[in-house]
């Protein structure tokens, strides 16, 4: 078997793992807009989150506008700022519920859990296995989680037309009224 030079192997691995990440950051084909870089933002909007409440129920935006949202969580629970249409937010609620169910997310933040794997071929039963730390993953391009007492920025370029809302899709939050509308004018 022919061996690849180490530099070529490293370059190949880097390129193969990097390009899919770059491809996902780009656009959105579902008509809700796309995440953007902070530099082209036309304005900044502060959105405060309290326990099951946003400081605004309606946010005016212009079609095609890029807005920097400063999201400040002043509550005791973790919240989400999810931009989308009602159907996609309903689907996202199911995903968030499953993350709570398996313990990956807690009411106040992202969790880590330890999974023990069996050791094979060592003939040694002590230790019984090796641990793997599983960290919570929330990589939706149209949403950001904000832990209690923290502030995060989220930049979004809006579509030319459509009906959009922002919501917290953590279990029970949407149902309790933690949702608002974007008025594209």
N, C-alpha and C positions, 0 to 999 in steps of 0.2 A: 504494500500500500504506500502510495506516494504521500509524503507529508508536506503541508503548506507551510511556508515561512511564517513565523510568529506574527510579524507586522501585518501581513496579508490577512491572516486569520482574525486578528483583532479588528482590523478595518472592516472586514466583511461582517463580523458580528455587530459592530457599532452601527453600520449602515442599515443592516436588516432590522435592528431594533429601534432605530431612530425614525426612519421614514414613516412607519405607520402612525407614530405619535404626531408628526408634523401634519399628516394628512387629516387627522381628526380635528385639529384646531381650526382649520379653514372655515368653510361655509356650512350652512345648514340647508338641506333640500326640502325641509318640511314647512317652510313659509313662516317660521317664527323669528327669523333673524339669526344672528350669530354672535358668539363671543368675540370681543375685539381687544386690541392693545389699548393701553391707557392714553397714549399720546394723541389719537385723533378725537378724543372726547370733546363734545361741544359744551357740555356743562356737567356739573356734579350735583347729585341729589342725595341728601341724607335720609335714610330710612331707619327709624328706630324700631326695634322689636322689644316688646314686653311679653309677659306671659300671655300667650295666645292672642296677640294683637300687633298689628303694624301701625305706625304713626300716620300713614296715609291709606285711604281706601281707593283713591284714584290718583294716577300719575299721568300728566299730560306729556306726550312725546310727539315729535314730528316724524313722519315717514322717512326712513333712511338715516335718522339721527343716531349718533353714537353718544351714549350716556355713561358716565362713571357713577355707579351707585356706591355710597359709603354706608355699609350695613352695620349698625351698632346694636348689639344684643344687650339690653338692660335688664333682661329677665333672669329667672333662675333655671330655665330650661334651654336646651339647644333648639335652634330654629333653622329653617331653610328659606332661602330666597330662590324660588323656582319660577322661571319664565316659561310660559307655554300656553297651550289651549286646554280646555277642560278635560278632554279625552286623554291627552298625554299625561296630565297631572293625576288623573285617576289611576292610570297604569303605574305611574311613579309611586303613588301611595302604596300600591301592592308590594313594590320592591322594597320600599322603606320599612313596611311592616315585617317583611321576611328578615331584614337585617336586625330588627329589634328582637324578633322571635329567636334567631340563632345567637343572640348576645353580642353581635358585632357592633351595634349601636346601643347606647344607653340614653336615658332622658337628658343627660347633661353632656354627652360627648361621644367620641369614637372610642371603641374599646379594643383591647388586644386580648386574644385568647391563646392558650397554649394547646397544641395538639401533639400527642405523643405518638411516635412512629415506632414500629417494631424494628429490632436489629436482627438482620438475617446474616447467617454465615459466620458469626463470631464465636458461637459456642458458649458464650458468656451470658448468663441471665441477669447479671448485675453490672451495670444498670439495665433495667428492663427495656429501654428504648431511648430514643433521642427526641428532644422537644423541638417544635417548630412554632415560632410566634407568628400568629396570623393577625395582621393589622386591618382595621376597617378600611374599606375602599369606597369612596364616593367620587366618581369621576365623570359625572354627567356634565356636559359642556354648557347646559342651560340652567345650572343650579349650583348653589354654594351653601355649605353648612356653616353656621356661626354659633360657636359655643358661648355659654353664659359669660358675660363680662368682657367679651372680645369685640373687636371691630375688624371687618374685612371689606375689601374693595372688590367690585365686580363690574366689568365694563361690557356693555352690550350694544350692538348695532341693530336697530329695529328694521323690520321689513317695510316695504312701500305701502302695504295695506294689510288688513287682517284684524282679527279680534284676539287680543292677548290678555292674559292675567298673570299676576304674580301670586304665589301661594307657598305656604309651609306645608309640605306633604308628609311630615312626621305623623305617626298615628294619633288621630284625634284632633290635631291642630286645625286642619282644613275644615273638618266638620264643626269645630267650635267657632269658625268664622275668620280664621287667619288666612284671608284671601283678599286681593284687591284687583282692580282693572287698570290696564293701560288705555288711555284715550289717544289713539293715533289721529292727530289733526294737522 
